[in-house]
Amino acid sequence: MSSKDGASYAGSESQADFGRDRVEIPGAIVEKFDSPTTPEDVCDVIKLAAKAETGLLIAGGRTRLHWANPARNISAGLSLRSLSGVLEFEPEEGVLHAAAGTPIRVVQEIANAESWELALDSPGARSTLGGTIASAATGPRSHVFGRVSDVVLGLDIVGADGVRSKCGGRVVKNVTGYDMAKLYCGSFGSLGVICGAWLRLRPLPPVREAYVLNLEPTSKNFEMIRVKAHGLTVRAVIWMQLPDADHAEVVVEFAGSSEGVAHDRGQFGSGLSWESVPLARVDALRDERSETRSDPVVMRVRVLGSKSGEMARMLLSLGFSVSIDPGIGVIHARGDVDQPGELLEIRTRARRFGGLAFFEHLPRLWREQVDVFDDQGDGASLGLRLKDRFDPARILNPGRYAGRV
């Protein structure tokens, strides 16, 4: 199945659930969203905003709008949900071109039908392609999938001046603009609006299995699981623990050849008692991480794998529940603290352990005191210089990204 003429493989998801206009974000309330259906329409919306000297909130599936510092001068929104569909798919090459508003789930279904898979695993059932790339959001399968930028071959961009451009391309050998494409990954829509992307696909593994086990939450058991997580066909390992709990729940996913999975299953399960669970269990646990629920503080901490157990124990001692990817040292935590200074202590510890702490959800009054993004020194300075270069008029998500630009 291929499309050389730009025809779209449309997704089945209705847009009705995303039609609400009023959205409250840190620092602003947006009453109305423009929903362009073509990149040219995106250009027009941005040019009008520039003329009016007002900032735009760039949105897709609205899964991660709370991942931000307080907005500055934002009163209108630009939704990419209507810019949707797989535009071109070449199964013989394992590459695909899709519009930014296309749900990740839809792209996965189309790729799977041709024995390929998309190596993006962002939390949130409503996650879109553009939002995933803009936020560089990953899930437990990033243990194998790697970074979001590893999947992106090229991007279709509309800049803050309302002008379309392309970086990268449809094949790996086309390196023109390739590094520019990586720059937009994780820029949270602050440097340009992603309208579409060329993606590198992976062969769909013939065997996938998932299991759950319960363990006593000791340091020794955590380290055992962390080491076992590096089996060749171990695709995801999630360690979940509540404060003061007498057990930890661990979910493991294997993917690969039948022989490889059988070997690693035997190695991983040696001495352990577990039971099979549906593969959807991993997806559900991943998506729960994007839910704010009633927890005042939701954070993501990444440290050296060898330090992840110690970091998790600190968070548990403060009353946080944790969902950990031991193989890559990523800890998702939710709970509460009395003072914002305690969050800065957590960040300091994470840095000491070779990582960072990113606060995805915070009490409203703390957002001016605590930068959501763990950016300091040269990183903050670079963010400011890039914003000055790509969006000097502060049109795209002003104030929301690193360096509060």
N, C-alpha and C positions, 0 to 999 in steps of 0.2 A: 504494500500500500504506500503510495507516495503522492505528493501534491506539488507539481511544478508550477501551477498557475495561480497560486495564492488562495485556493479554495480552503475554507475553514472546516476542520473537524469540530463541530460545535459540541459543547458540553451540555449535559442534561439538567444542570442545576438552575433553578429558578432565581431570578434577580429580585423577587418580591421581598425576600427577607432582609435585603440590604437597602431598601428604599427610604428608610427613615432619614430625615434631613438633620434634625437637631442632635448635635454631638457635643458633649462636654469633655474637654481635654485639659490637662494641666495648663493653666494660664489663659484659657480662652473657651468661649462657647461658639460653635459654628452652627449657624441656623440653616444654611443652604449649601448644597453640593452641586457643582456642575458635573455631569456624567457624559463626557465626550465618547463618541463611538469610533473615532479615527485619530491617528496621531496629529493630523492637521487641525482637528478640533482642539486637541490638547495645546497646540501652539497658540491658537486664538485665545483660549482661556488664560494662559500665562501672560500673553501680551496685554490683555485687558487688566489683569491684576497689576502688572508693572506700571501701566498708565495711571491706575488709581492709587499706586503706591501702597498697596495692601498685601500682606503675606497670605499665602495659600497653605492650607492643610492638605497634604497629599495622602490619600487613603486608598486601600484596596479592600481586603476582607475585614478590616477594622479589628483584627485580632490583636494587634500590638500598638494601638494608639496610646496606651498608657505608658509605653516604654519611652519616656521623654522627659526632658526638663521643661519648665514652664515656657509656653509659647510667647512670642513677642509680635505684636501687631498682626495677629491672624484673625480674620473675620469672615473668610470664605473658604470653601473646600473644593478640592478636585478629586473626584472618585474615578478610579480606573476599572471598576467592576464591569462596565459595559464594553470595555476594550478587551474582548475575550475570544478565545478559540485557538485551536492548533492550526497554524497557517500553512505549515509545510512539514512533512514527515517523510524521511527517507530511511526505511527499515534496513536496506542493504548497507547503509553507511552508519546507522546508529546515531543519527542526528535529528533534531527536531527544532522547529521554530514556532514559538507560541506567543500570543499577546499577553501583556502584563496582568490583566485582570482574570486570567484563566485560573480556576481553582487547581491547586496542586493535585487534588484527588482525580480530577478529570484528566490531567496530563498523564498521571500514572495509569489510569484505566486504558487509555489509548496506546501507550507504550507497551503495557503488559499484553495487549491483544496481539502484538507482533513479537512477543518473546523478548522484550526489552523492559528495563525499569529505569525510572528517573531517580538518581541518587540525591534526592532532597527529602528531608524528613522533618520539616518544620512543625512545631506544635500548633494545634488549632485546626479543627475540622474545616474552618472557612478560609484557611491560609491560601493566598493567591501566589502566583509565580513572582510578580513584581514585588509584593511585600516581603516574600521570602528572601529574594535577592537583596532588596534595599536594607533589610535588617540583618542579613547574614544569619538567619535563624536556623538552628540545627536541633536535631533530636538525638535519642539514644543510638540510632544507627550511624551517626557520624563517626562512631568507633571504627566503622568500615568505610562509610561514604566519604569521609574527609570534610573539607571546607566547602561552603557554597560556591566560592569562586572557582573551585576545581571542576565544577560542572558547566560553568558558563564559558561558551566559546565566543560569543559576541552579544552586543546589546544595541537596541534601538533607543535613542535618548532624545528628549526634548530639553534643551537647556533653559536657564532662567531668563534668557533673552527671547525665548519662544522660537528658537531655531532647531530644526531636527538635525541629528547627526547619528553616525554609526561608529561603533568601535569593535574591534575583533571581527569575526566572520563565522562562516558555517563549517569550516574545517579546521582541524588542529594546526595544520601547516601554515594557515593564514595568520601570521602573528601581528599584522598591522593593526594597531590599536588594542592589542590583547591586554597589555598592562593597564590601559585606560578602563577596560571593562572591569578589571579587578578593583580599580579605585572606587567604582560606584557600588560594589558589593559591600554592604555594611555602612553606607553613607546616610542611611535613613532618609533618602529623598531630599537631602540638603544641598546636593550639588547638581542634580538633574533628575528629571522624571523618566523612569524606566517605562517604555511603552511596549517592549517586546524583547525576547531573548532567543538566541541559538543555544541549544543545550546538547551536551555530550551524554549519551545514554550508556547503560551497562547491560550486559546480557542478563536476562532473568534467571536466577538460580533454579535448578530443577527441583530442589528439595528445600523446604522451609519448615521449621518446627519450633515450638515454644514450650517452655516448662516453668513451673513455679516451685520454690522450695522455701522452707522456713528454717532460720538458723538463730542460734544464740548470738546476740549482737556484741561479740567480743572483737578486740583488735586483731586477734589471730584469725578469726573467721573472715573478717573483712579483707585482710591481706591475702588469704587463700583465694577468695573470690576474685580479687583484683588480678592476681597472677593467672588464674584460670581464664580470665576474660580475653587473654591474648591468643587463644586457640585460633587456627586459621579460618575455621568456619563459624566462629562465634561472632554473631552480627550485632547483638545488643545485650547488655547486662544492666539491669536496673535494681539497685539496692534501696529499699524503702524502709524507713524507720521513724517511729514517733518518739518524742522525749519520754524517758523512763520506761520504755517498752521492754518486755522480757524476750522479744524475738524481733528479727528483721525478716521481711519478705523479699525474696530475690526472684526476678523474672529473667529468663535467659532465652534468646532467640538464636537459632542456628540457621545457616543458609549456605548451600553449596551442592557439591555432588553427593550422591547417596553414600558413597564410600567415605568421603571426607567428613560428612555430618555424623555418620555412625562412629567414626574414630574419635572425633572431638566430643561427641555426646558421652562416650564411654570414659574419656579422660576427665571431662568436667564433672560427670556424675559419680565418679569413683568415691565411695564412702559417704555419699549423700542420698537422701530420700526426697524424691520429687515426683510431680505429676504433670501430665500434659495439659496445656491450656490452648485455647484458640489463638491464632496469630493476632487477632484483633485486640488481644489483651495488651500487647506492646503499644499499639496505636492509642488505645484508651489512656494508658498511663502517660504517654507522651503528651496527649492533648490536655490532660488535667493540669499540666504544668503551665499552660497559658491562661488558666482560669484564675481570676483575682479573688472570687468568692468574698468572704468577709475578713480575710487576713489583712491586717494593716500593712505588713511588710512582706514583699515577695522578692527574692533575690536569686541571682545566678552567680556562683563562684567557680572560677576555674583555677586550679593550682597544679603543681607537679603531681603526677599520679601517685608517687610514693608518699606525698603529703596529704592526699585526699582524705584518708582515714582520720588523721589528726585534726584537719580542718572541720570535718563533719562532726567530730566529737565536741569541738568548741561550740558549733551551732546548736547541737542537741542540748548542751549544758545551759544554753541561753533560752531554751524552750522552743526552738524551731523544729518542725518536722522536716525531714530531708528525703529527697529522691535523687539518688546518686548514679552517675555513670562511672563506675570504678576504673574501667579500662582507659578512660581519657581524662580522669580527674575533674569532672564537671559535677557540681553539687547544686541542685535546685532546692531552695529552702523557703519556708513560709511560716510566719508567726508574728511576734510583736516584741518590741523593746520599749523601755521607758523614755529614753532620750536619743536624739539623733547622733550624739557623740558615740554611742555604742556601735552604731553602724560604721562609723569611721574607724573604730578599733577593729571591727571585722575586716574592713578593707585593708588596714595596715597589716593584719595577720596574713591575709591572702597575698599581698605583695611580698611579704617575707618568705612565703612558700612558693615564690616564683610565678604568681598569677595575678588575678584581678577579681574585683567584686562589682557586679552590675546590679543596681537596684531597680527592678522592673515595676514595682508598685510601692508607693510611699504615702504616708499621711500628707494631706494637702499642705499643712503649715511647714513641713520639713523640706519641701522641694527647693526652696530658695537657699537652704543651708547645706544640702547634700546633693552633689552632682550625681545624676543617675548613672552616667557613664564614668568608668574608672579611667579618667584621662587627666594627666598632669604634665607639667614641664614641657618637654619638646612635643609631646603628643597634642596638648592643647594648643600650642603655638602653631603647629602644622595645620590643625583643624581650622584655625582662624585664617591662616594664609590661603588655604584651599577655598574657604567660603568667600574671601575677598576676590579670589581669581574667578570662581565659577558663578558666584551670585552676589555681586557687590551691592545690589539694591535690596538684598534680603527679602526675596519673594518666596522661596521654597522652604517651608517648614522653619521659619526663623525662630531662633532661640531654643529649639527642641533637641538639637544634637550636641555632640561633644564640644566642649568649649563654650556652650550656650550661644552658639552662632546659628 
